[in-house]
Amino acid sequence: MLKELVEQIDFEKITKHPNILIAARLWEEERYQAAVTCYKLMREIDDLIDNRKALSPCLSSDEKLAFSDEINQWLRALTEPGKTSGKLIQLPPGARETIEKFKIPPVIFHNFAQSMLFDVDHNSFRNWKEFLCYTEGASVAPASVFVHLCCLLRNNHGEYVAPDFDVIEVARPCAIFSYLVHIIRDFQKDTHDHLVYIPQSLMRKYHITGQELKGVADEAFVPDGFRSIIREYLIKAEIYRKQTVEMISLLSEKLEKRYLISLLVIYNLYLQVFERIDPENGRFTMQELNPVPAEIRERVLKVLNDEGF
């Protein structure tokens, strides 16, 4: 059954590597469509801001005000009855109904909105602490939706019942592991789009300038300082990777097999990239770090085979 669902995925048409949606495809259709709706909810804002910054990194005061108003209207439209979204950001059909039906905690969308507001007002992070605060919305929030949908139960009336634990706490290790991997994987593209996810404190520590980051992205030269930054990211990622394995093990006693496997799939898809990162000899290009569709499909099927499907 699960392998049949994987065979229905057109890996060649997958763009921007939505690993959440690949893993959620193992769920029943209704729950999968809820994941699609929530993914679109968040993706639209993220793309709107990133696409604007790709033109030039500095937003005018009027643009900042307009984007901030749009984000706040989006949040109110999701969480307050009778409110509507703005002109630039439209809610997918049935968004509020999905949130209510699947009992998704509103705090998740508040956290996401805070990170998007940070994106509007900032082009970099001062330090690691500020970066981790940002991940609460940018990465932990969408991961929390995934874990929440994964862990929902049904009562005797067929209604969804929210998990009896903090899904944000559970989602955090895998979310941060995935995000650190994601940042290295997409470094080249993000740098060309004027998006910098390396804290200023880390750049000062290893004496790396913005111009040198651009040089790495342009495939000109990889300074030793940049390789040191990648090593530090991998050390941090490994800490969260181990915590992720522990969290999945704890959830294994709470989840039906298909939902547990979907967690293993999303973890393994980021692990697949993690294993490709070579701080000593890598060039950190998109081509080097992004698995091709056939490799992604193969990794998903391996997880299923390892779990006896």
PyMOL commands that set and color helices and strands:
alter all, ss='L'
color gray80, all
select helices_A, chain A and resi 2-7+11-13+19-24+29-55+61-79+95-101+106-121+128-138+140-151+167-185+187-192+200-205+210-217+224-251+257-274+286-289+293-306
alter helices_A, ss='H'
color red, helices_A
select strands_A, chain A and resi 153-154+160-161
alter strands_A, ss='S'
color yellow, strands_A
deselect
rebuild
show_as cartoon
